[in-house]
């Protein structure tokens, strides 16, 4: 499964590499705040919704999908698993974005 839809990211940024780097930096900068909230005892719903919107904006479709699943969780057990998936997918997305940023700075 593709973690980052490059065509979508390019379309949303007009293919501007500097803008893409800025967006990646902004996304990365918000991650620690989001991660702290992605627990059942925190304000997880707002965090999951915010991550979902940000992910959709740059083409991180799998991350957006797991956030949407967390928002739809029906009980505590389902929610715990869903939030664990969100955090794991967020880690994967960050790894891909780091590679993307590295590639942008090397070219």
N, C-alpha and C positions, 0 to 999 in steps of 0.2 A: 504494500500500500504506500502510495506517495504521501509523504508527510507535508511537504510544501509544494503547492501548485505554483510553479515558477511563472507560468503564463498569466495567472491571476495577479500575482505580486507585481509583475511587470506592467500589467494593464492598470493596476491601481496607482502605480507610481510613475507612469509614463516612461518606464524603463530607466529612470534616473537613478544611477548607482549611488550617488551621494545621499539622495532621499531615502533609498532603501537601507543604507547603513544607519541613517538617523532613526528610522522606524525600528530597525532591529535593536538599536540601542535603547530606545524608549520601551520597547516590549520587554527586553531583558531587565531594565531598571524597575519595572513593575512586578516582576516575578516574585521577589521575596515577600512583598506585601500580599500578593495573591496566595502564595503557598501557605503563609501563616493562617489565612482565613479558610483554606480548603480542608477544614476538619468539621465533624458533625457538631461540635460544641461552639463553633464560631459563627460568624456571619457568612457562611459558606455560599448561600444562595446568591447574594450580590457578587461575590467573588467569581463563582462559576459563570454567572451571566455576563460579567465584564470580560472574563477570559474568552468566553464563547464569541462575543462581539469582536474582540480584538483579533482572535484567530480567524474569523470569517473575513475580516478586513484585509488580511494579507495572504489568505489562501492556506491556512493550516486546518484543512477540513477534518482530519481525524480528531484533532484537539477540540474543535467546535462540536463534533458529534458526541464525544464523551462528556463534554460539559452539558450538552442538552440532555443526555441520559441522566446525569446527576440531578438536573433540575426536575426530572420526571420521577425520581425515586419515590417509592411508595411507603417504605418503612426504613427503620434505622439500619437494618442489616444490608439492605439494597443500597442505601445511601453510603454506608462505609465502603463498600466495594466500589461504587461509582466514583467516590472521591479519590480512592486509591488509584483508580484508572486515570482520573484527571491528572493527578500528580505525576504518574508515570508517563503519560502522553505529553505533558508539559516538559518533562525532562528530555524526551525524544525531540520535541520541537525545538528546544533550546540548543541541542546538539546540532541539529540541521541548520538552524539560524547562525550558529557560530561558524560552521563551515561556509555558509553563504557569505557571511561578513568577511571571513578570511579570503575567500575567492575574490570578493569585490575589491579588497585592499591590495591584492596581488596583481590585479590586472590594470 
